[in-house]
Amino acid sequence: NFEKFFPNLVPQQLLVSSDRSSCIRVGAFIVIKKVIESYDLQKCLARRDARGVGLLLDLAAYSIVCESNVAQHYPEYAYNHPLMTPAHNIYSDSTVSRFLSEIDANDRLGFLERWNDRRHKRERIYVSYDSTNKNCKAGEIEKAEYGHAKEDCGAPIFNYAVAYDVENQVPLIYECYPGSIVDVSQLQYAIEKLQGYGYRDIAMILDRGYFSKDNIRFMESCGFAFVIMVRGKASFVNELILEKRGLFETKRACVITAYDTYGMTIREKLYADDEKERYFHLYYSMSRQCAERVQLENTLRQMEDLMDRARGSSLELAKPYEHYFNLVYHEAEGVKKFYGYSEREDVIEEELKTCGYFALVTSEKMTATEALPLYKSRDASEKLFCSDKSFLGNRTARAMSDDVLEGKIFVEFVALIIRSRIYTLLRKRVAEMPRKPNFMTVPAALRELEKIELIRQPNGAYKLDHAITATQKTILGAFGLDESAVRIAAAEIGTELQDAKEAGKETDDAPY
């Protein structure tokens, strides 16, 4: 019927445009393209043709520069930026949506396999593994299930995890799994995936959410070392902290100056049936103590305010209230009502004693001074999630089907790889500078580079609008670029845009 009524059109033929703005922003594009070429990401996307590879990398660049994942706004970005698609063709938002839905499991797994094949696996690497979750109200997302949301708005969630090589500062793998699965039970599957990619000598750096006897034994069975945090208030280390309390908090031999923390190391069994002793690293921080005591006092005050308002009502209070207070209920005429409370002073005082303390457990022998920087290195993986939600626009997925969601998460991971490299190079350059300028953060640097523009001349040629500023030279220097390199790259882009404008032909939207 389609061919009968529309004989001059071919199904799924979408128009692409080579019309461009008279002002093209090239600075951020040159940096992003250099990072892509240094990682050889085009070859990692070998299952796609030139158009598919170009569009996927353009979408990653779009999310980095514009901090957005809205497909409807992509043509606006493409109109005044160079692109990696052949002839710098601008694809419509409907084409982008269809493209995202066509990214299948073979594309994603093939990329991860080729990406990890390039990593050095003979040396020890420290892998920080962490996860987050995102609320999802789209009814057709199968992975969206009710679970333990970090920002609970009453909606289903799906989980997203990343394994990050803290030594080489690159993301290795990512996972997307149903929201009802808790973090502690997913770790073993992530370790099996790392083994599948050929990693053998790994030390896992983990937050307290992954602490369990089964996980520790599984890592040991795989030959993986670990550095894992445990809460100072946890029952199995609480007694240890109280026993050693007062022995190291003021000793100068125990100070870790870089983190304003005091620490000591002891050997103990982690569990009663543990086969060998572990290395417990106990730490005390005065600033942490103040913050935790203020937080505890505020929590108690909020609980008391709620209980004062609830007197005489049939409200049944949750377990945290029972932990800190003796609750008084009376039953009259078959109705249980809340009447009063009193503090459990012994419980609160014991908790106040452990404020400011925390502990790390390592499988290998090291000092407290050596263990703490290893754990602190996982801040890089936490910044990845901050970047993902805040600086890549992925706080909201904007997907109504599983295929589009999986495609967007894959593009998001590619963007994380690129942005992580930009962040690393900028931070390395700042460390070499006597003063830390405020324009060497990733968002500020990209905004400054966006000011490098090509202007279309009357003859159709594109030329740089003005010279590179001193600030821009400083930023470009972090990526090994100077003014002459930018001029050459800009001239090449200008020639490509002019050729595409002269060709000005429409191409069909064949499968990628």
Disulfide bonds with the S-S distance in Angstrom:
none
